[in-house]
Every structure is written in C-alpha cells, then in structure tokens.
Amino acid sequence: LESLWQVYAMPFKGRINKWQLRDLLVAMEQPPANEGEDLDATFQEWDTKQDGWIDWDEFFQEVLQRVKDGIGLYGCDQFQVVYEAMLDRRRGNKFTGVSKEEQQTLQS
C-alpha cells in the first residue's frame, strides 16, 4: 500500500491532489462513482487537514477506516493495512494484541 502511495505522491513531495487521489483509487480498484461530485466529496472527506492536499497519514487513516467499515480492500492489500496498523502500535509501545476489528478483518 505504501509503495503504491509513493508512486502517486512522489511528484508532490509526499502528498497528493484530487486527481492523484482519483488515480490512486482506480489503482486500488475503488474508483469514485464519478469525477465530479463524488470525487470532490471523497477528496474533502479525506483532506482532514483542509489544506488542499492529502498526505500519507490522512490517506492511511481513511484506508484503515474503509477496512474497518468493510469497504474495499481484499487479500494481500487488506492484510497489509491491518498489519501496518499493528506495527505502528508496536513501534509506539502500544501493542497489546490484535484488536477485535483486526481479527474480524483478517478472518473475513
């Protein structure tokens, strides 16, 4: 997931605009319903810092939320998102085991 992110974010120093988000969602097989209203709404929702750009943290949190909501990622991509979240907790000395949500995601 992070490698895919880097392909689209590299030209803009680790962040993406609305059009890179569209291309990235298409690459993840989760395209917006249209390039107008739906893409605009998705971008506004994901741009939590409201700076006109989406950075890795904003992107990762939204993808993680999609996994928790049961939207979209399958197979290896889904496993990678969950695994990265567990690694992040471990790095911060906050890992106490697999959460119920992670367990459900990994079992589905």
C-alpha contacts under 8 A as a table, 3 or more apart, distances in Angstrom:
res1	aa1	res2	aa2	distance
1	L	4	L	5.16
1	L	5	W	6.21
1	L	77	D	6.58
1	L	80	Q	7.17
1	L	81	V	7.31
2	E	5	W	4.88
2	E	6	Q	6.21
3	S	6	Q	5.12
3	S	7	V	6.59
4	L	7	V	5.36
4	L	8	Y	7.01
4	L	24	L	7.71
5	W	8	Y	5.53
5	W	9	A	5.97
5	W	24	L	7.38
5	W	56	W	7.58
6	Q	9	A	4.95
6	Q	10	M	5.37
6	Q	14	G	7.04
7	V	10	M	5.85
8	Y	11	P	6.99
8	Y	16	I	6.83
8	Y	20	Q	6.07
8	Y	23	D	7.98
8	Y	24	L	6.86
9	A	12	F	5.51
9	A	13	K	6.30
9	A	14	G	4.64
9	A	15	R	4.83
9	A	16	I	5.25
9	A	20	Q	7.70
10	M	13	K	5.25
10	M	14	G	5.46
10	M	15	R	7.41
11	P	14	G	7.59
12	F	15	R	5.52
12	F	16	I	6.38
14	G	55	D	6.20
14	G	56	W	6.89
15	R	53	W	6.09
15	R	54	I	5.36
15	R	55	D	4.34
15	R	56	W	6.70
16	I	19	W	7.80
16	I	20	Q	5.52
16	I	21	L	6.40
16	I	53	W	5.58
16	I	54	I	5.25
16	I	55	D	6.55
17	N	20	Q	5.42
17	N	21	L	6.24
17	N	52	G	6.90
17	N	53	W	5.16
17	N	54	I	6.48
18	K	21	L	5.06
18	K	22	R	6.36
18	K	39	L	7.42
18	K	40	D	7.41
18	K	43	F	5.94
18	K	53	W	7.65
19	W	22	R	5.02
19	W	23	D	6.35
20	Q	23	D	4.99
20	Q	24	L	5.95
21	L	24	L	4.99
21	L	25	L	6.01
21	L	43	F	7.34
22	R	25	L	5.21
22	R	26	V	6.18
22	R	31	P	6.63
22	R	32	P	6.96
22	R	35	E	7.79
22	R	39	L	6.98
23	D	26	V	5.09
23	D	27	A	6.20
23	D	31	P	7.96
24	L	27	A	5.00
24	L	28	M	6.25
25	L	28	M	4.94
25	L	29	E	6.18
25	L	30	Q	5.00
25	L	31	P	4.94
25	L	32	P	7.26
26	V	29	E	4.91
26	V	30	Q	5.54
26	V	31	P	4.47
26	V	32	P	7.81
27	A	30	Q	7.51
27	A	31	P	7.97
28	M	31	P	7.66
28	M	73	L	7.67
29	E	72	G	7.96
30	Q	72	G	6.64
32	P	35	E	6.84
32	P	38	D	5.97
32	P	39	L	5.62
32	P	42	T	7.73
33	A	38	D	5.94
33	A	39	L	7.46
34	N	37	E	6.86
34	N	38	D	5.63
34	N	39	L	6.29
35	E	38	D	6.54
35	E	39	L	5.17
35	E	40	D	7.57
36	G	39	L	5.58
36	G	40	D	6.10
37	E	40	D	5.12
37	E	41	A	6.05
38	D	41	A	5.10
38	D	42	T	6.06
39	L	42	T	5.09
39	L	43	F	6.06
40	D	43	F	5.18
40	D	44	Q	6.17
41	A	44	Q	5.15
41	A	45	E	6.10
42	T	45	E	5.10
42	T	46	W	6.13
43	F	46	W	5.18
43	F	47	D	5.92
44	Q	47	D	5.18
44	Q	48	T	7.36
44	Q	50	Q	7.43
45	E	48	T	6.46
46	W	54	I	6.83
46	W	58	E	6.28
46	W	59	F	6.77
46	W	62	E	6.44
47	D	50	Q	5.22
47	D	51	D	7.03
47	D	52	G	6.73
47	D	53	W	6.26
47	D	54	I	5.25
47	D	58	E	6.66
48	T	54	I	7.94
48	T	58	E	6.63
50	Q	53	W	7.43
51	D	54	I	8.00
54	I	58	E	5.94
54	I	59	F	6.40
55	D	58	E	5.45
55	D	59	F	6.16
56	W	59	F	5.03
56	W	60	F	5.86
57	D	60	F	5.18
57	D	61	Q	6.09
58	E	61	Q	5.32
58	E	62	E	6.32
59	F	62	E	5.29
59	F	63	V	6.22
60	F	63	V	5.13
60	F	64	L	5.98
61	Q	64	L	5.04
61	Q	65	Q	6.09
62	E	65	Q	4.94
62	E	66	R	6.21
63	V	66	R	5.00
63	V	67	V	6.35
63	V	81	V	7.68
64	L	67	V	5.08
64	L	68	K	6.29
64	L	81	V	6.41
64	L	82	V	7.43
65	Q	68	K	4.95
65	Q	69	D	6.03
66	R	69	D	4.95
66	R	70	G	6.02
66	R	71	I	4.85
66	R	72	G	6.72
66	R	73	L	7.78
67	V	70	G	4.98
67	V	71	I	5.66
67	V	72	G	6.83
67	V	73	L	6.47
67	V	78	Q	6.93
67	V	81	V	7.91
67	V	105	T	7.18
68	K	71	I	7.58
68	K	101	E	6.56
68	K	102	E	7.81
68	K	105	T	7.23
70	G	105	T	7.80
73	L	77	D	5.88
73	L	78	Q	4.87
74	Y	77	D	5.82
74	Y	78	Q	4.93
74	Y	79	F	7.77
75	G	78	Q	5.45
75	G	79	F	6.34
76	C	79	F	5.08
76	C	80	Q	6.02
77	D	80	Q	5.09
77	D	81	V	6.38
78	Q	81	V	5.39
78	Q	82	V	6.54
78	Q	105	T	7.76
78	Q	106	L	7.86
79	F	82	V	5.30
79	F	83	Y	5.99
79	F	105	T	7.99
79	F	106	L	6.47
80	Q	83	Y	4.98
80	Q	84	E	5.95
81	V	84	E	5.19
81	V	85	A	6.33
82	V	85	A	5.19
82	V	86	M	6.39
82	V	102	E	6.22
82	V	105	T	7.79
82	V	106	L	7.76
83	Y	86	M	5.12
83	Y	87	L	6.18
84	E	87	L	4.96
84	E	88	D	6.08
85	A	88	D	5.09
85	A	89	R	6.41
86	M	89	R	5.19
86	M	90	R	6.23
86	M	95	F	6.80
86	M	98	V	7.29
87	L	90	R	4.90
87	L	91	R	6.07
87	L	95	F	7.95
88	D	91	R	5.11
88	D	92	G	6.35
89	R	92	G	5.10
89	R	93	N	6.20
89	R	94	K	4.85
89	R	95	F	4.87
90	R	93	N	4.92
90	R	94	K	5.63
90	R	95	F	4.61
91	R	94	K	7.51
92	G	95	F	7.63
98	V	102	E	6.07
98	V	103	Q	6.25
99	S	102	E	5.13
99	S	103	Q	6.10
100	K	103	Q	4.99
100	K	104	Q	6.12
101	E	104	Q	5.13
101	E	105	T	6.15
102	E	105	T	5.01
102	E	106	L	6.08
103	Q	106	L	5.16
103	Q	107	Q	6.12
104	Q	107	Q	5.13
104	Q	108	S	6.15
105	T	108	S	5.35
